[in-house]
Amino acid sequence: MTASAKDRALRLLGVRARSREELRRRLAQKGHEEEEISTALDDLEAVGLIDDEAFARQVVEHRVSARGSGRREILAKLRQAGVDRSLAERVVDEGTGDDEEARAEEVARSRLTRLGSLDEATAYRRLLSFLQRRGYDGETARAAARRALGPVPGP
């Protein structure tokens, strides 16, 4: 006997929090009908087991505290998970506050320990690239890399 969409969704939620859209995609991949998926997700949402806003807040908290991620990376992660754009932007703005530059500099300083043997220009380029991959915009990443390294020759 195959598992119902609700049972499968509950198992997925038992592993980690997920957005409604993530669950919908996974259930559709397993061959459940759209009507069954919709009913199951509505039931789970009604009892509070699916909450995209709470999910988004968890993602923001983890990405900021554990990874030191920038706003762009967090937004991309939430959008990939199917969280509504306006909800994602609001939660990211609330969760990251005005400290993006300070967080970028902290991430840059912690990364410097791995770049100690490189000349300053190479360390700067690698640090800049790392910060941009973490979701910091170019201006914020450049400023954080410069502050972390001190004055750097070149562009």
N, C-alpha and C positions, 0 to 999 in steps of 0.2 A: 504494500500500500504506500502510495506517495504521500509526502507531508503536505499539509495544507499551506497555503500562502502565509497564513497567520503564524503557524508553527515555525515555518522557515524564517520568517521575519523575527520572531522572538529569539531563535537561535543566533541569528546574525547580531541582534542587539545585545545578546549575552556576551559577545566577544568584545564589542566596543560600541559607543554611541554612533549613530549614523543619521544622515539626513533622510527625509522622506524620499527624495529623488534617488538617493543611493539605494535605498531598499527597493524602490519600484524597479530600478534597473536590474538589480540582482534577481528579484523574483521573476521578472520577465525573461531573463536569461535561462532560468530554470524551467521555463515553459508554462508558467501560470497565466491564466487568462486575465486580461486587463480589469474586468469587472471584479473578479476574485481579489486581485491585488488591491484595487481601490477600496473595496469593503474592508479588507484586512488592515490596510494602513489607516483608514478612517477610524476603525475600532481602537487601534493602538494609539492613535493621536488623541482620541477622546479620553483615554485613561492616563494620558501624560507620558507614554513610553516613547512617543515620537514628538520631538519639540525642536524645530529647526533653529530657533533662537538660542536655546540652551546648548545645542550641538555647536553652533557657531561660536558661542562664548568659550566652550571647552577648547575648540581648535585654536582660537586666538590666544587663550591663556597658555596652552602648550607651546605654540609656535613662538610666542614672545619669551616665555621663561626658560624653556628648555633649548630652543634653537637660536634665539636672538634674531628671529626673522623680521624682515621689513614689511611694511604695509602691502607692497605689491605682491610679495610671495603669499602672504596670508589671504589676501583677496583671491588670488588665483586658486589656492587650495579650496577655499569655500565655494567658489564658482564651479570648480571641478566636481565638487560633491553635490552640486545642484541647488545650493542655497541661493535664494532670490538676491539679485544684485543690490537692491536698496537695503535689504536686511543685512547683507554681508558688509556693505560699506558702513552702515550705522554701528554695527557691533565692532568692527575693526577700529573705527574712530573712537568709540568708547573704551575699547580694550588696550589701545596703543597710546592714546593720549598725545601730548605734545613732546614726548621724550624720544622721538625717532632718532634725532641726531646723537643724543647721549647714548642710546642703545647701540647705534652703529659704531660709535667710537669704542664702547666697551667690547663689542664683538671684535673689532679690529685689534684692540690691545691684547685680547686673549689669543687671537690668531698669530700675533707677532712671534710668539715663542717657537712656532714652527718655521719661521722665516729668518731666524737669527743669523744663519750662515750666508745669506744672500746679500749682494750689494743693495744699496738703498733704492735705486731705480727699479731693479727687478722685484724687490720686496714690495715696493709701492704698486707696481702693475699687478702682482699676484693678489695683494690685499684688496685692491680696487675690484678686481675680477671676482674675488670671493664675496665681497660685500654686495656686488650687483647680483650675483647668483642667489644670495640670501634675500633678495627682494628690495634692496635699497635703491632709490633712484640715483642717477649718475652724480648729481650735485652733492647729495648727502654722502654718498660713498667716497667721493673725492675728498671732501672736507674731513671726514672721519679718518681716512687713510693718512692724510697730511698731518692731522693732529696726533695720531698714534705714532707716526714715524718722526715727526718733526719736519723741518724744511727738506724738500726733496728736489734735486736738480732735474731739469727737463720739463716737459709739458705737464 
